[in-house]
């Protein structure tokens, strides 16, 4: 082998080794940058270097802002709300609750209707007030106070099926007074507890809003000229919605609060 051939072969081997080294370096930085390969065979080491530096800069933790004060503020708000809900009711609050019950409602299991309490409040008012306040202090109801009678109200003439009846619970007035007090207190904070998507049973919201939104959606679907992507509306009728409520979950939430 001549010296010229040896030199050419050496240059070839050096170039081959250098090319393999470049490829290995490029593959390393491609993996480090976690980017998809741009064009097979292109020399993108500079791009991968920049991408890696950018990713490392984003991943670097330089500052962490504490939210401790915000958490304390939220906790204080919850504690304040909870205190308002469980505080001992005043005689005026109890009287307002009892007189908000319709006097002609069906009698409860103990046989007394709200009318009896209204007519005789001057006589029994102090005793009832002390009993209600004692419940908020101890958290214990007297035995039998929360007893109820289940009454079936026909939804239509000549009902035959169980689904044709609407069950209602006839509660003792004593129990209703406590419910009215809690309901009045919750009424003031419901807007902050219930999602904005729920448009009924919340002060300041109307279920008719859903009707308007539905009309807007159907109008959009009607005039839409989309060809690649289509849409449709589905109407569902959820019967007996309250029968699908997980009462055990609600009980646990209320006990936790």
C-alpha positions in Angstrom: 0.0 0.0 0.0 1.4 3.3 -1.0 1.8 6.3 1.3 -1.0 8.1 -0.6 -3.4 5.3 -0.1 -2.5 5.0 3.6 -3.1 8.7 4.1 -6.5 8.6 2.3 -7.5 5.6 4.3 -6.5 7.3 7.6 -8.5 10.4 6.6 -11.5 8.2 5.8 -11.3 6.5 9.2 -11.0 9.8 11.0 -14.0 11.3 9.2 -16.0 8.2 9.8 -15.2 8.3 13.5 -15.9 12.0 13.7 -19.3 11.5 12.0 -20.2 8.8 14.4 -19.3 11.0 17.3 -21.4 13.8 15.9 -24.4 11.4 15.6 -23.9 10.1 19.1 -23.8 13.7 20.5 -26.8 14.7 18.5 -28.8 11.6 19.8 -27.8 12.4 23.3 -29.0 16.0 23.2 -32.2 14.9 21.4 -33.0 12.6 24.3 -32.1 15.3 26.8 -34.4 17.8 25.1 -37.4 15.4 25.0 -38.3 16.8 21.6 -39.4 15.0 18.5 -36.7 14.5 15.8 -37.2 17.3 13.2 -35.8 15.8 10.0 -34.0 12.6 9.9 -30.3 13.2 9.1 -30.4 16.9 9.8 -27.8 18.3 12.2 -30.0 19.8 14.9 -27.6 19.7 17.8 -27.8 23.5 18.2 -31.6 23.3 18.3 -31.5 20.5 20.9 -29.0 22.4 23.0 -31.4 25.4 23.1 -34.4 23.2 23.8 -32.6 21.5 26.7 -31.6 24.8 28.2 -35.2 26.1 27.9 -36.6 23.0 29.5 -34.1 23.2 32.3 -34.9 26.8 32.9 -38.6 26.0 33.1 -38.0 23.1 35.5 -35.7 25.1 37.7 -37.3 26.2 41.0 -36.1 29.7 41.7 -39.0 31.1 43.7 -42.0 29.6 45.6 -44.6 32.0 46.8 -46.2 30.9 50.0 -50.0 30.8 50.2 -50.1 30.3 53.9 -51.9 33.6 54.5 -54.5 32.7 51.9 -55.1 29.4 53.5 -55.5 31.0 56.9 -58.0 33.4 55.4 -60.1 30.6 53.9 -60.0 28.6 57.2 -61.1 31.7 59.1 -64.0 32.2 56.7 -65.1 28.5 57.1 -64.8 28.7 60.9 -66.8 32.0 60.9 -69.5 30.4 58.7 -69.6 27.3 60.8 -69.9 29.4 64.0 -72.9 31.2 62.5 -74.6 28.0 61.6 -74.3 26.3 65.0 -74.7 29.3 67.3 -77.5 29.2 69.9 -80.6 30.8 68.3 -82.2 33.8 70.0 -85.8 33.7 71.1 -86.7 36.1 68.2 -85.1 33.7 65.7 -87.0 30.7 67.2 -90.3 32.7 67.1 -89.7 33.7 63.5 -89.1 30.1 62.6 -92.3 28.7 64.3 -94.5 31.4 62.8 -93.1 30.8 59.3 -94.7 27.3 59.4 -98.1 27.2 57.8 -100.7 26.7 60.5 -102.9 24.4 58.4 -100.3 21.8 57.6 -101.2 18.2 58.4 -100.6 17.2 62.0 -97.4 15.5 62.9 -97.0 12.1 64.8 -97.4 13.8 68.1 -100.8 15.1 67.0 -100.0 18.8 67.3 -100.1 21.1 64.2 -98.3 24.5 63.8 -101.7 26.2 64.6 -101.5 24.9 68.2 -98.1 26.5 68.7 -99.2 29.8 67.1 -102.3 30.1 69.3 -100.6 29.1 72.5 -97.2 30.7 72.0 -97.6 33.1 74.9 -98.0 30.1 77.2 -95.5 27.5 75.8 -93.1 29.8 74.0 -90.5 30.0 76.8 -90.4 26.2 77.2 -90.1 25.6 73.5 -87.4 28.2 73.2 -85.3 26.6 76.0 -85.7 23.1 74.4 -84.6 24.4 71.0 -81.6 26.2 72.5 -80.7 23.1 74.5 -80.5 21.1 71.3 -78.0 23.6 69.7 -76.0 23.3 72.9 -75.9 19.6 73.3 -76.6 18.4 69.8 -79.0 15.7 71.1 -82.7 15.5 70.1 -85.2 14.3 72.7 -86.4 10.8 71.9 -89.1 10.6 69.3 -88.8 14.3 68.2 -87.5 13.3 64.7 -90.2 10.6 64.2 -92.2 11.0 61.0 -95.3 9.7 59.2 -94.8 8.8 55.6 -97.9 9.8 53.6 -98.4 9.0 49.9 -99.9 11.7 47.8 -101.4 10.7 44.3 -99.7 12.3 41.4 -102.7 11.6 39.1 -106.2 10.4 39.2 -106.7 6.6 39.8 -103.1 5.8 40.7 -102.0 2.2 40.5 -98.2 2.1 40.6 -95.9 3.1 43.4 -94.4 5.7 41.0 -97.8 7.3 40.7 -97.5 8.5 44.3 -95.4 11.2 45.8 -94.2 10.4 49.3 -94.1 13.2 51.9 -92.9 13.1 55.5 -95.1 14.6 58.3 -92.6 15.8 60.9 -93.2 17.1 64.4 -93.4 20.9 64.7 -90.5 20.8 67.2 -88.3 19.2 64.5 -89.6 21.7 61.9 -88.5 24.6 64.0 -84.9 23.4 64.1 -85.0 22.8 60.3 -86.4 26.2 59.7 -83.6 27.8 61.7 -80.9 25.9 59.9 -82.6 26.5 56.5 -82.7 30.3 57.2 -79.0 30.3 58.1 -78.0 28.3 55.1 -80.1 30.4 52.8 -77.7 33.3 53.3 -74.6 31.3 52.2 -76.0 29.0 49.5 -74.7 31.2 46.7 -71.1 30.6 47.8 -71.6 26.9 48.4 -73.4 25.7 45.2 -71.8 25.7 41.8 -72.7 28.4 39.3 -74.0 25.6 37.0 -76.9 25.0 39.4 -79.5 27.6 38.5 -82.3 26.5 40.8 -83.0 26.5 44.6 -80.5 29.3 45.0 -81.4 33.0 45.8 -80.9 35.2 42.8 -80.9 32.4 40.3 -83.8 31.1 38.1 -84.3 27.7 36.5 -85.6 29.6 33.5 -82.0 30.5 32.7 -81.4 26.9 31.6 -84.4 27.2 29.2 -82.8 30.3 27.6 -79.4 28.6 27.3 -81.0 25.5 25.8 -82.8 27.7 23.2 -79.4 29.4 22.3 -77.7 26.0 21.9 -80.5 24.6 19.7 -80.5 27.8 17.6 -76.7 27.5 17.1 -77.0 23.9 16.0 -79.8 24.8 13.6 -77.9 27.6 11.8 -74.5 25.9 12.0 -72.9 25.1 8.7 -70.1 23.0 10.0 -69.2 20.1 7.8 -66.1 18.4 9.4 -67.4 18.6 13.0 -71.1 18.2 13.8 -73.0 18.5 17.1 -76.2 17.3 18.5 -78.5 17.8 21.5 -79.7 15.1 23.8 -82.8 15.5 26.0 -82.9 13.4 29.2 -85.6 13.2 31.8 -84.3 12.4 35.3 -87.3 11.2 37.3 -87.2 10.9 41.1 -84.0 13.0 41.2 -84.0 13.0 45.0 -84.3 9.2 45.2 -80.9 9.1 43.5 -79.2 11.2 46.1 -76.6 9.3 48.2 -78.0 10.1 51.6 -75.1 8.4 53.4 -72.7 10.9 51.6 -74.8 13.9 52.6 -74.9 12.6 56.2 -71.1 12.2 56.3 -70.6 15.7 54.9 -73.0 17.3 57.5 -71.3 15.4 60.3 -67.9 16.5 59.1 -69.0 20.2 59.0 
